Amino acid sequence: MTPLPKRRHSTRRGGKRKASIRQKLTGLVPCKNCSSMIRPHRICPNCGFYNGKEILKPKTPKAKK
Ligand SMILES: [Zn+2]
């Protein structure tokens, strides 16, 4: 007989474990261009720069005339 769990874990117990995993996943690095905190290996949503080059035009311009 294989050992089997007698009862399923409560949602609270599973949620506590998931909360610690989600906390670890939030790794943020400062953008090289505008130094806002962004997710690594992604185009900056604030200025649209990646690897020192402008890839995307930012949706909201910083200074409106
Ligand atoms: Zn940026």
N, CA, C, O and the ligand as a Tripos MOL2 file, in Angstrom:
@<TRIPOS>MOLECULE
protein
  261   259    66     0     0
PROTEIN
NO_CHARGES

@<TRIPOS>ATOM
      1 N           0.8560   -1.2080    0.0000 N.3       1 MET1
      2 CA          0.0000    0.0000    0.0000 C.3       1 MET1
      3 C           0.8780    1.2380    0.0000 C.2       1 MET1
      4 O           1.7760    1.4000    0.8260 O.2       1 MET1
      5 N           0.5970    2.0640   -0.9120 N.am      2 THR2
      6 CA          1.3020    3.3510   -0.9380 C.3       2 THR2
      7 C           0.7480    4.2580    0.1610 C.2       2 THR2
      8 O          -0.4630    4.2850    0.3810 O.2       2 THR2
      9 N           1.6030    4.9880    0.8430 N.am      3 PRO3
     10 CA          1.0790    5.9390    1.8230 C.3       3 PRO3
     11 C           0.3210    7.0670    1.1280 C.2       3 PRO3
     12 O           0.8210    7.6860    0.1890 O.2       3 PRO3
     13 N          -0.8790    7.3150    1.6050 N.am      4 LEU4
     14 CA         -1.7260    8.3350    1.0030 C.3       4 LEU4
     15 C          -2.1310    9.3520    2.0520 C.2       4 LEU4
     16 O          -2.2940    8.9950    3.2190 O.2       4 LEU4
     17 N          -2.2970   10.6140    1.6680 N.am      5 PRO5
     18 CA         -2.7470   11.6010    2.6570 C.3       5 PRO5
     19 C          -4.1620   11.2800    3.1390 C.2       5 PRO5
     20 O          -5.0430   10.9490    2.3450 O.2       5 PRO5
     21 N          -4.3610   11.3850    4.4440 N.am      6 LYS6
     22 CA         -5.6560   11.0340    5.0280 C.3       6 LYS6
     23 C          -6.7110   12.0810    4.6600 C.2       6 LYS6
     24 O          -7.8510   11.7500    4.3360 O.2       6 LYS6
     25 N          -6.2980   13.3570    4.7190 N.am      7 ARG7
     26 CA         -7.2190   14.4470    4.3970 C.3       7 ARG7
     27 C          -6.5160   15.4140    3.4510 C.2       7 ARG7
     28 O          -5.2880   15.4980    3.4240 O.2       7 ARG7
     29 N          -7.3110   16.1340    2.6810 N.am      8 ARG8
     30 CA         -6.7190   17.1980    1.8640 C.3       8 ARG8
     31 C          -6.4030   18.3870    2.7580 C.2       8 ARG8
     32 O          -7.0450   18.5920    3.7880 O.2       8 ARG8
     33 N          -5.3950   19.1780    2.3480 N.am      9 HIS9
     34 CA         -5.0370   20.3610    3.1180 C.3       9 HIS9
     35 C          -6.1250   21.4100    2.9550 C.2       9 HIS9
     36 O          -6.7880   21.4780    1.9200 O.2       9 HIS9
     37 N          -6.3000   22.2130    3.9720 N.am     10 SER10
     38 CA         -7.2790   23.3040    3.9050 C.3      10 SER10
     39 C          -6.7900   24.3750    2.9280 C.2      10 SER10
     40 O          -5.5970   24.4710    2.6420 O.2      10 SER10
     41 N          -7.7230   25.1700    2.4260 N.am     11 THR11
     42 CA         -7.3480   26.2570    1.5080 C.3      11 THR11
     43 C          -6.4620   27.2710    2.2170 C.2      11 THR11
     44 O          -5.6090   27.8940    1.5840 O.2      11 THR11
     45 N          -6.6540   27.4450    3.5320 N.am     12 ARG12
     46 CA         -5.8080   28.3720    4.2850 C.3      12 ARG12
     47 C          -4.3650   27.8770    4.2770 C.2      12 ARG12
     48 O          -3.4380   28.6620    4.0740 O.2      12 ARG12
     49 N          -4.1790   26.6130    4.4910 N.am     13 ARG13
     50 CA         -2.8180   26.0700    4.5340 C.3      13 ARG13
     51 C          -2.1440   26.1830    3.1680 C.2      13 ARG13
     52 O          -0.9740   26.5550    3.0790 O.2      13 ARG13
     53 N          -2.8820   25.8630    2.1060 N.am     14 GLY14
     54 CA         -2.3280   26.0030    0.7670 C.3      14 GLY14
     55 C          -2.0660   27.4560    0.4060 C.2      14 GLY14
     56 O          -1.0820   27.7730   -0.2620 O.2      14 GLY14
     57 N          -2.9580   28.3360    0.8540 N.am     15 GLY15
     58 CA         -2.7980   29.7600    0.5710 C.3      15 GLY15
     59 C          -1.5850   30.3530    1.2500 C.2      15 GLY15
     60 O          -0.9200   31.2270    0.6940 O.2      15 GLY15
     61 N          -1.2920   29.8790    2.4520 N.am     16 LYS16
     62 CA         -0.0960   30.3500    3.1630 C.3      16 LYS16
     63 C           1.1670   29.9800    2.3870 C.2      16 LYS16
     64 O           2.0980   30.7800    2.2990 O.2      16 LYS16
     65 N           1.2000   28.7810    1.8280 N.am     17 ARG17
     66 CA          2.3550   28.3450    1.0440 C.3      17 ARG17
     67 C           2.4730   29.1740   -0.2350 C.2      17 ARG17
     68 O           3.5610   29.6170   -0.6040 O.2      17 ARG17
     69 N           1.3220   29.3790   -0.9100 N.am     18 LYS18
     70 CA          1.3290   30.1390   -2.1650 C.3      18 LYS18
     71 C           1.7580   31.5920   -1.9280 C.2      18 LYS18
     72 O           2.4140   32.1980   -2.7750 O.2      18 LYS18
     73 N           1.3820   32.1410   -0.7740 N.am     19 ALA19
     74 CA          1.7390   33.5230   -0.4760 C.3      19 ALA19
     75 C           3.2530   33.6950   -0.4040 C.2      19 ALA19
     76 O           3.7810   34.7060   -0.8680 O.2      19 ALA19
     77 N           3.9550   32.7250    0.1710 N.am     20 SER20
     78 CA          5.4110   32.8280    0.2700 C.3      20 SER20
     79 C           6.0540   32.6650   -1.0980 C.2      20 SER20
     80 O           7.0840   33.2790   -1.3740 O.2      20 SER20
     81 N           5.4450   31.8250   -1.9750 N.am     21 ILE21
     82 CA          6.0070   31.6310   -3.3120 C.3      21 ILE21
     83 C           5.8400   32.9100   -4.1180 C.2      21 ILE21
     84 O           6.7540   33.3330   -4.8250 O.2      21 ILE21
     85 N           4.6590   33.5260   -4.0070 N.am     22 ARG22
     86 CA          4.3920   34.7460   -4.7860 C.3      22 ARG22
     87 C           5.2890   35.8950   -4.3460 C.2      22 ARG22
     88 O           5.6770   36.7320   -5.1600 O.2      22 ARG22
     89 N           5.6190   35.9360   -3.0490 N.am     23 GLN23
     90 CA          6.5000   36.9860   -2.5710 C.3      23 GLN23
     91 C           7.8890   36.8740   -3.2040 C.2      23 GLN23
     92 O           8.5120   37.8850   -3.5290 O.2      23 GLN23
     93 N           8.3650   35.6460   -3.3740 N.am     24 LYS24
     94 CA          9.7000   35.4450   -3.9400 C.3      24 LYS24
     95 C           9.7370   35.8290   -5.4130 C.2      24 LYS24
     96 O          10.7810   36.2470   -5.9140 O.2      24 LYS24
     97 N           8.5930   35.6920   -6.1290 N.am     25 LEU25
     98 CA          8.5730   35.9140   -7.5640 C.3      25 LEU25
     99 C           8.7010   37.3930   -7.9310 C.2      25 LEU25
    100 O           9.0320   37.6970   -9.0770 O.2      25 LEU25
    101 N           8.4580   38.3100   -7.0210 N.am     26 THR26
    102 CA          8.4630   39.7170   -7.3830 C.3      26 THR26
    103 C           9.8950   40.2580   -7.3570 C.2      26 THR26
    104 O          10.2740   40.9860   -6.4400 O.2      26 THR26
    105 N          10.6840   39.8950   -8.3730 N.am     27 GLY27
    106 CA         12.0200   40.4370   -8.5330 C.3      27 GLY27
    107 C          11.9640   41.6420   -9.4450 C.2      27 GLY27
    108 O          11.5280   41.5340  -10.5920 O.2      27 GLY27
    109 N          12.3980   42.7810   -8.9530 N.am     28 LEU28
    110 CA         12.3490   43.9990   -9.7540 C.3      28 LEU28
    111 C          13.7530   44.5990   -9.8530 C.2      28 LEU28
    112 O          14.5300   44.5590   -8.8990 O.2      28 LEU28
    113 N          14.0570   45.1520  -11.0210 N.am     29 VAL29
    114 CA         15.3530   45.8030  -11.2280 C.3      29 VAL29
    115 C          15.1020   47.2270  -11.7060 C.2      29 VAL29
    116 O          14.0900   47.4790  -12.3600 O.2      29 VAL29
    117 N          16.0060   48.1750  -11.3950 N.am     30 PRO30
    118 CA         15.8110   49.5430  -11.8900 C.3      30 PRO30
    119 C          16.1260   49.6380  -13.3790 C.2      30 PRO30
    120 O          17.0770   49.0240  -13.8640 O.2      30 PRO30
    121 N          15.3150   50.4160  -14.1010 N.am     31 CYS31
    122 CA         15.5110   50.6390  -15.5370 C.3      31 CYS31
    123 C          16.7830   51.4460  -15.7600 C.2      31 CYS31
    124 O          17.0640   52.3890  -15.0190 O.2      31 CYS31
    125 N          17.5640   51.0710  -16.7980 N.am     32 LYS32
    126 CA         18.8280   51.7710  -17.0760 C.3      32 LYS32
    127 C          18.5840   53.1870  -17.5800 C.2      32 LYS32
    128 O          19.4140   54.0730  -17.3730 O.2      32 LYS32
    129 N          17.4600   53.4020  -18.2350 N.am     33 ASN33
    130 CA         17.1720   54.7060  -18.8320 C.3      33 ASN33
    131 C          16.4820   55.6450  -17.8480 C.2      33 ASN33
    132 O          16.9240   56.7780  -17.6550 O.2      33 ASN33
    133 N          15.3910   55.1750  -17.2180 N.am     34 CYS34
    134 CA         14.6070   56.0820  -16.3750 C.3      34 CYS34
    135 C          14.6490   55.6880  -14.9030 C.2      34 CYS34
    136 O          14.0680   56.3760  -14.0630 O.2      34 CYS34
    137 N          15.3360   54.5760  -14.5780 N.am     35 SER35
    138 CA         15.5580   54.0960  -13.2150 C.3      35 SER35
    139 C          14.2660   53.8760  -12.4350 C.2      35 SER35
    140 O          14.2310   54.0490  -11.2170 O.2      35 SER35
    141 N          13.1950   53.4890  -13.1510 N.am     36 SER36
    142 CA         11.9920   53.0490  -12.4540 C.3      36 SER36
    143 C          12.0480   51.5330  -12.3090 C.2      36 SER36
    144 O          12.6660   50.8540  -13.1290 O.2      36 SER36
    145 N          11.4100   51.0010  -11.2780 N.am     37 MET37
    146 CA         11.5120   49.5720  -11.0050 C.3      37 MET37
    147 C          10.6740   48.7850  -12.0190 C.2      37 MET37
    148 O           9.4610   48.9650  -12.1290 O.2      37 MET37
    149 N          11.3720   47.8990  -12.7610 N.am     38 ILE38
    150 CA         10.6990   47.1010  -13.7930 C.3      38 ILE38
    151 C          11.0740   45.6460  -13.6110 C.2      38 ILE38
    152 O          12.0270   45.3360  -12.8970 O.2      38 ILE38
    153 N          10.3350   44.7490  -14.2490 N.am     39 ARG39
    154 CA         10.6410   43.3180  -14.2180 C.3      39 ARG39
    155 C          11.8410   43.0690  -15.1300 C.2      39 ARG39
    156 O          11.9260   43.6780  -16.1970 O.2      39 ARG39
    157 N          12.7760   42.1870  -14.7400 N.am     40 PRO40
    158 CA         13.9800   41.9840  -15.5400 C.3      40 PRO40
    159 C          13.6820   41.3040  -16.8810 C.2      40 PRO40
    160 O          12.7240   40.5400  -17.0010 O.2      40 PRO40
    161 N          14.5080   41.5920  -17.8800 N.am     41 HIS41
    162 CA         14.4540   41.0420  -19.2340 C.3      41 HIS41
    163 C          13.1600   41.4150  -19.9470 C.2      41 HIS41
    164 O          12.6570   40.6640  -20.7820 O.2      41 HIS41
    165 N          12.6250   42.5980  -19.6010 N.am     42 ARG42
    166 CA         11.4230   43.0790  -20.2730 C.3      42 ARG42
    167 C          11.6110   44.5500  -20.6470 C.2      42 ARG42
    168 O          12.3690   45.2780  -20.0060 O.2      42 ARG42
    169 N          10.8970   44.9710  -21.7060 N.am     43 ILE43
    170 CA         10.9260   46.3650  -22.1090 C.3      43 ILE43
    171 C          10.2830   47.1900  -20.9990 C.2      43 ILE43
    172 O           9.2530   46.8080  -20.4440 O.2      43 ILE43
    173 N          10.9020   48.3250  -20.6840 N.am     44 CYS44
    174 CA         10.3820   49.1830  -19.6260 C.3      44 CYS44
    175 C           9.0350   49.7560  -20.0550 C.2      44 CYS44
    176 O           8.9620   50.3900  -21.1070 O.2      44 CYS44
    177 N           7.9710   49.5590  -19.2860 N.am     45 PRO45
    178 CA          6.6700   50.1180  -19.6780 C.3      45 PRO45
    179 C           6.6070   51.6310  -19.5470 C.2      45 PRO45
    180 O           5.7240   52.2720  -20.1180 O.2      45 PRO45
    181 N           7.5440   52.2050  -18.7950 N.am     46 ASN46
    182 CA          7.5100   53.6550  -18.5630 C.3      46 ASN46
    183 C           8.1290   54.4190  -19.7340 C.2      46 ASN46
    184 O           7.5350   55.3770  -20.2290 O.2      46 ASN46
    185 N           9.3420   53.9960  -20.1880 N.am     47 CYS47
    186 CA         10.0360   54.7300  -21.2430 C.3      47 CYS47
    187 C          10.1830   53.9100  -22.5230 C.2      47 CYS47
    188 O          10.5960   54.4650  -23.5420 O.2      47 CYS47
    189 N           9.8640   52.6170  -22.5180 N.am     48 GLY48
    190 CA          9.9230   51.7970  -23.7240 C.3      48 GLY48
    191 C          11.3260   51.4240  -24.1470 C.2      48 GLY48
    192 O          11.5350   51.0760  -25.3090 O.2      48 GLY48
    193 N          12.3110   51.4820  -23.2370 N.am     49 PHE49
    194 CA         13.6880   51.1460  -23.5650 C.3      49 PHE49
    195 C          13.9960   49.7170  -23.1580 C.2      49 PHE49
    196 O          13.4980   49.2260  -22.1450 O.2      49 PHE49
    197 N          14.8190   49.0550  -23.9550 N.am     50 TYR50
    198 CA         15.3560   47.7610  -23.5860 C.3      50 TYR50
    199 C          16.7620   47.6530  -24.1420 C.2      50 TYR50
    200 O          16.9700   47.8620  -25.3370 O.2      50 TYR50
    201 N          17.7340   47.3310  -23.2970 N.am     51 ASN51
    202 CA         19.1430   47.1870  -23.6700 C.3      51 ASN51
    203 C          19.6910   48.4700  -24.2880 C.2      51 ASN51
    204 O          20.4560   48.4190  -25.2510 O.2      51 ASN51
    205 N          19.3070   49.6150  -23.7400 N.am     52 GLY52
    206 CA         19.8410   50.8880  -24.1820 C.3      52 GLY52
    207 C          19.2300   51.4410  -25.4440 C.2      52 GLY52
    208 O          19.6860   52.4730  -25.9370 O.2      52 GLY52
    209 N          18.2020   50.7860  -25.9950 N.am     53 LYS53
    210 CA         17.5760   51.2600  -27.2220 C.3      53 LYS53
    211 C          16.0830   51.4520  -26.9980 C.2      53 LYS53
    212 O          15.4620   50.7320  -26.2150 O.2      53 LYS53
    213 N          15.5170   52.4260  -27.6910 N.am     54 GLU54
    214 CA         14.0810   52.6370  -27.5790 C.3      54 GLU54
    215 C          13.3770   51.6680  -28.5160 C.2      54 GLU54
    216 O          13.5600   51.7340  -29.7310 O.2      54 GLU54
    217 N          12.5860   50.7820  -27.9670 N.am     55 ILE55
    218 CA         11.8960   49.7600  -28.7540 C.3      55 ILE55
    219 C          10.4420   50.1490  -28.9470 C.2      55 ILE55
    220 O           9.8990   50.0420  -30.0460 O.2      55 ILE55
    221 N           9.8240   50.5980  -27.8770 N.am     56 LEU56
    222 CA          8.4260   51.0000  -27.9500 C.3      56 LEU56
    223 C           8.3140   52.4820  -27.6300 C.2      56 LEU56
    224 O           9.0660   53.0180  -26.8170 O.2      56 LEU56
    225 N           7.3740   53.1210  -28.2740 N.am     57 LYS57
    226 CA          7.0610   54.4950  -27.9070 C.3      57 LYS57
    227 C           6.1540   54.4480  -26.6800 C.2      57 LYS57
    228 O           5.1580   53.7240  -26.6840 O.2      57 LYS57
    229 N           6.4760   55.1990  -25.6410 N.am     58 PRO58
    230 CA          5.6080   55.1600  -24.4450 C.3      58 PRO58
    231 C           4.2180   55.6850  -24.7720 C.2      58 PRO58
    232 O           4.0450   56.6400  -25.5300 O.2      58 PRO58
    233 N           3.2060   55.0000  -24.1510 N.am     59 LYS59
    234 CA          1.8140   55.3410  -24.4680 C.3      59 LYS59
    235 C           1.4530   56.7260  -23.9580 C.2      59 LYS59
    236 O           0.7500   57.4790  -24.6320 O.2      59 LYS59
    237 N           1.9380   57.0590  -22.7640 N.am     60 THR60
    238 CA          1.6330   58.3700  -22.1990 C.3      60 THR60
    239 C           2.9070   59.2030  -22.1770 C.2      60 THR60
    240 O           3.8140   58.8930  -21.4040 O.2      60 THR60
    241 N           3.0140   60.2510  -22.9980 N.am     61 PRO61
    242 CA          4.2250   61.0880  -22.9810 C.3      61 PRO61
    243 C           4.3860   61.7940  -21.6510 C.2      61 PRO61
    244 O           3.4090   62.1700  -21.0040 O.2      61 PRO61
    245 N           5.6640   61.9720  -21.2470 N.am     62 LYS62
    246 CA          5.9380   62.5370  -19.9380 C.3      62 LYS62
    247 C           5.5010   64.0030  -19.8510 C.2      62 LYS62
    248 O           4.8730   64.4100  -18.8730 O.2      62 LYS62
    249 N           5.8400   64.8020  -20.8910 N.am     63 ALA63
    250 CA          5.5170   66.2410  -20.8510 C.3      63 ALA63
    251 C           4.5910   66.5590  -22.0250 C.2      63 ALA63
    252 O           4.9840   66.4610  -23.1870 O.2      63 ALA63
    253 N           3.3600   66.9390  -21.7000 N.am     64 LYS64
    254 CA          2.4160   67.3290  -22.7520 C.3      64 LYS64
    255 C           2.4910   68.8290  -22.9650 C.2      64 LYS64
    256 O           2.6340   69.5950  -22.0120 O.2      64 LYS64
    257 N           2.3920   69.2560  -24.2530 N.am     65 LYS65
    258 CA          2.4920   70.6780  -24.5640 C.3      65 LYS65
    259 C           1.1120   71.3330  -24.5060 C.2      65 LYS65
    260 O           0.9900   72.5360  -24.7400 O.2      65 LYS65
    261 ZN         12.5730   53.0360  -18.2720 Zn       66 ZN66
@<TRIPOS>BOND
     1     1     2 1
     2     2     3 1
     3     3     4 2
     4     3     5 am
     5     5     6 1
     6     6     7 1
     7     7     8 2
     8     7     9 am
     9     9    10 1
    10    10    11 1
    11    11    12 2
    12    11    13 am
    13    13    14 1
    14    14    15 1
    15    15    16 2
    16    15    17 am
    17    17    18 1
    18    18    19 1
    19    19    20 2
    20    19    21 am
    21    21    22 1
    22    22    23 1
    23    23    24 2
    24    23    25 am
    25    25    26 1
    26    26    27 1
    27    27    28 2
    28    27    29 am
    29    29    30 1
    30    30    31 1
    31    31    32 2
    32    31    33 am
    33    33    34 1
    34    34    35 1
    35    35    36 2
    36    35    37 am
    37    37    38 1
    38    38    39 1
    39    39    40 2
    40    39    41 am
    41    41    42 1
    42    42    43 1
    43    43    44 2
    44    43    45 am
    45    45    46 1
    46    46    47 1
    47    47    48 2
    48    47    49 am
    49    49    50 1
    50    50    51 1
    51    51    52 2
    52    51    53 am
    53    53    54 1
    54    54    55 1
    55    55    56 2
    56    55    57 am
    57    57    58 1
    58    58    59 1
    59    59    60 2
    60    59    61 am
    61    61    62 1
    62    62    63 1
    63    63    64 2
    64    63    65 am
    65    65    66 1
    66    66    67 1
    67    67    68 2
    68    67    69 am
    69    69    70 1
    70    70    71 1
    71    71    72 2
    72    71    73 am
    73    73    74 1
    74    74    75 1
    75    75    76 2
    76    75    77 am
    77    77    78 1
    78    78    79 1
    79    79    80 2
    80    79    81 am
    81    81    82 1
    82    82    83 1
    83    83    84 2
    84    83    85 am
    85    85    86 1
    86    86    87 1
    87    87    88 2
    88    87    89 am
    89    89    90 1
    90    90    91 1
    91    91    92 2
    92    91    93 am
    93    93    94 1
    94    94    95 1
    95    95    96 2
    96    95    97 am
    97    97    98 1
    98    98    99 1
    99    99   100 2
   100    99   101 am
   101   101   102 1
   102   102   103 1
   103   103   104 2
   104   103   105 am
   105   105   106 1
   106   106   107 1
   107   107   108 2
   108   107   109 am
   109   109   110 1
   110   110   111 1
   111   111   112 2
   112   111   113 am
   113   113   114 1
   114   114   115 1
   115   115   116 2
   116   115   117 am
   117   117   118 1
   118   118   119 1
   119   119   120 2
   120   119   121 am
   121   121   122 1
   122   122   123 1
   123   123   124 2
   124   123   125 am
   125   125   126 1
   126   126   127 1
   127   127   128 2
   128   127   129 am
   129   129   130 1
   130   130   131 1
   131   131   132 2
   132   131   133 am
   133   133   134 1
   134   134   135 1
   135   135   136 2
   136   135   137 am
   137   137   138 1
   138   138   139 1
   139   139   140 2
   140   139   141 am
   141   141   142 1
   142   142   143 1
   143   143   144 2
   144   143   145 am
   145   145   146 1
   146   146   147 1
   147   147   148 2
   148   147   149 am
   149   149   150 1
   150   150   151 1
   151   151   152 2
   152   151   153 am
   153   153   154 1
   154   154   155 1
   155   155   156 2
   156   155   157 am
   157   157   158 1
   158   158   159 1
   159   159   160 2
   160   159   161 am
   161   161   162 1
   162   162   163 1
   163   163   164 2
   164   163   165 am
   165   165   166 1
   166   166   167 1
   167   167   168 2
   168   167   169 am
   169   169   170 1
   170   170   171 1
   171   171   172 2
   172   171   173 am
   173   173   174 1
   174   174   175 1
   175   175   176 2
   176   175   177 am
   177   177   178 1
   178   178   179 1
   179   179   180 2
   180   179   181 am
   181   181   182 1
   182   182   183 1
   183   183   184 2
   184   183   185 am
   185   185   186 1
   186   186   187 1
   187   187   188 2
   188   187   189 am
   189   189   190 1
   190   190   191 1
   191   191   192 2
   192   191   193 am
   193   193   194 1
   194   194   195 1
   195   195   196 2
   196   195   197 am
   197   197   198 1
   198   198   199 1
   199   199   200 2
   200   199   201 am
   201   201   202 1
   202   202   203 1
   203   203   204 2
   204   203   205 am
   205   205   206 1
   206   206   207 1
   207   207   208 2
   208   207   209 am
   209   209   210 1
   210   210   211 1
   211   211   212 2
   212   211   213 am
   213   213   214 1
   214   214   215 1
   215   215   216 2
   216   215   217 am
   217   217   218 1
   218   218   219 1
   219   219   220 2
   220   219   221 am
   221   221   222 1
   222   222   223 1
   223   223   224 2
   224   223   225 am
   225   225   226 1
   226   226   227 1
   227   227   228 2
   228   227   229 am
   229   229   230 1
   230   230   231 1
   231   231   232 2
   232   231   233 am
   233   233   234 1
   234   234   235 1
   235   235   236 2
   236   235   237 am
   237   237   238 1
   238   238   239 1
   239   239   240 2
   240   239   241 am
   241   241   242 1
   242   242   243 1
   243   243   244 2
   244   243   245 am
   245   245   246 1
   246   246   247 1
   247   247   248 2
   248   247   249 am
   249   249   250 1
   250   250   251 1
   251   251   252 2
   252   251   253 am
   253   253   254 1
   254   254   255 1
   255   255   256 2
   256   255   257 am
   257   257   258 1
   258   258   259 1
   259   259   260 2
@<TRIPOS>SUBSTRUCTURE
     1 MET1         2 RESIDUE 1 A MET
     2 THR2         6 RESIDUE 1 A THR
     3 PRO3        10 RESIDUE 1 A PRO
     4 LEU4        14 RESIDUE 1 A LEU
     5 PRO5        18 RESIDUE 1 A PRO
     6 LYS6        22 RESIDUE 1 A LYS
     7 ARG7        26 RESIDUE 1 A ARG
     8 ARG8        30 RESIDUE 1 A ARG
     9 HIS9        34 RESIDUE 1 A HIS
    10 SER10       38 RESIDUE 1 A SER
    11 THR11       42 RESIDUE 1 A THR
    12 ARG12       46 RESIDUE 1 A ARG
    13 ARG13       50 RESIDUE 1 A ARG
    14 GLY14       54 RESIDUE 1 A GLY
    15 GLY15       58 RESIDUE 1 A GLY
    16 LYS16       62 RESIDUE 1 A LYS
    17 ARG17       66 RESIDUE 1 A ARG
    18 LYS18       70 RESIDUE 1 A LYS
    19 ALA19       74 RESIDUE 1 A ALA
    20 SER20       78 RESIDUE 1 A SER
    21 ILE21       82 RESIDUE 1 A ILE
    22 ARG22       86 RESIDUE 1 A ARG
    23 GLN23       90 RESIDUE 1 A GLN
    24 LYS24       94 RESIDUE 1 A LYS
    25 LEU25       98 RESIDUE 1 A LEU
    26 THR26      102 RESIDUE 1 A THR
    27 GLY27      106 RESIDUE 1 A GLY
    28 LEU28      110 RESIDUE 1 A LEU
    29 VAL29      114 RESIDUE 1 A VAL
    30 PRO30      118 RESIDUE 1 A PRO
    31 CYS31      122 RESIDUE 1 A CYS
    32 LYS32      126 RESIDUE 1 A LYS
    33 ASN33      130 RESIDUE 1 A ASN
    34 CYS34      134 RESIDUE 1 A CYS
    35 SER35      138 RESIDUE 1 A SER
    36 SER36      142 RESIDUE 1 A SER
    37 MET37      146 RESIDUE 1 A MET
    38 ILE38      150 RESIDUE 1 A ILE
    39 ARG39      154 RESIDUE 1 A ARG
    40 PRO40      158 RESIDUE 1 A PRO
    41 HIS41      162 RESIDUE 1 A HIS
    42 ARG42      166 RESIDUE 1 A ARG
    43 ILE43      170 RESIDUE 1 A ILE
    44 CYS44      174 RESIDUE 1 A CYS
    45 PRO45      178 RESIDUE 1 A PRO
    46 ASN46      182 RESIDUE 1 A ASN
    47 CYS47      186 RESIDUE 1 A CYS
    48 GLY48      190 RESIDUE 1 A GLY
    49 PHE49      194 RESIDUE 1 A PHE
    50 TYR50      198 RESIDUE 1 A TYR
    51 ASN51      202 RESIDUE 1 A ASN
    52 GLY52      206 RESIDUE 1 A GLY
    53 LYS53      210 RESIDUE 1 A LYS
    54 GLU54      214 RESIDUE 1 A GLU
    55 ILE55      218 RESIDUE 1 A ILE
    56 LEU56      222 RESIDUE 1 A LEU
    57 LYS57      226 RESIDUE 1 A LYS
    58 PRO58      230 RESIDUE 1 A PRO
    59 LYS59      234 RESIDUE 1 A LYS
    60 THR60      238 RESIDUE 1 A THR
    61 PRO61      242 RESIDUE 1 A PRO
    62 LYS62      246 RESIDUE 1 A LYS
    63 ALA63      250 RESIDUE 1 A ALA
    64 LYS64      254 RESIDUE 1 A LYS
    65 LYS65      258 RESIDUE 1 A LYS
    66 ZN66       261 GROUP 0 **** ****
